[in-house]
């Protein structure tokens, strides 16, 4: 009997070594403190939450603080606290706002190893027939910019000679607008309307930008924003970039733009993916096919802030598009396609969707004059 008990204790110890290190307990009071701090911080500093009233979020906050976290001496798992914090922010919006466990600075970029880029995230160009090719773009991550441009350059003649393009954006969660610059210039036929951008200027947001630049060694990406905010005479929203028409950039090498570009979109096309869609959708050679995009673009430019426990970080947003002010938001709605197409799901779904769109193109079912 003693042997059985001893073995059980040893097994429990091994189990804890495997799991408790990543999910240690903390006092309920600490989690409650983080939750209340998170609420107050976002009310002041998040571009999508400031000056808003969210009844559901307020009800969740009150219930969590008075019931789940009421016994301040009680021990709860970190993962349980994280779930509470995450559930709270999800009452505001589904993207560009999240809470995670605090990670070392190098974890921010280290997941994108060369192997990951080449096997998972790298774009590709594939000839489907003599008149149609596929450009598959799983991500617009800024670390992919050079590789993306190299792939376009390597396939320059093929791209120039093929009249029909399918650009698959169905799994593209965004990244950086700078990544798609060359591809955009190969497509657009008319100036691009760029909506204005406002930054929410607060002491905390200026400091968050400085901290992020130092922590992740990305000062070259954030210095313009930081300088602009520091120059503002008052706190609140400040117009960082006014709405403007961006002219079509001339190409440095001879190139025949495609006659038809089909952007295949789904609810997974978010953030910078949606910005790419917005930038090219009004060109005379572009048709959107598929489902509405995610609707995660109006409130953006994320920064990190560590909660008082130092166990969790909130990643929130400090900018908003002037679309929000003018009453034409995309967040929560998405960009509607010109042609609604029910997309297949499952292991073979991607190929099935591409084949379906290719047949529509080559059978003349996607004539541009139907949508332009």
Buried (B, 14 or more C-beta within 10 A) or exposed (E): EEEEEEEEEEEEEEEEEEEEEEEEEBBBBBBBBBBBBBBEBBBBBBBBBBEEEBEEBEEBBEEBBEEBBEEEEEEBBBEBBBBBBBEBBBBBBBBBBBBEEEEEEEEBBEEBEEEEBEEEBBBEBEEBEEBBBBBBBBBBBBBBBEBBBEBBEEBEEEBBEBBBBBBBBBBBBBBBBEBBBBBBBBBBBEEBEBBBBBBBBBEBBBEBBBBBBEEBEBEEBBEEBBEBBEEBEEBEBBEBBEBEEEEBEEEEEEEEBBEBBBBBBBBBBBBBBBBBBBBBBBBEBBBBBBBBBBBBBBBBBBBBBBBEBEBBBBBBBBBBBBBBEEEEBBBEEBBEBBBEBEBEEEEEEBEBBBEBBBEBBBEEEBEBEEBE
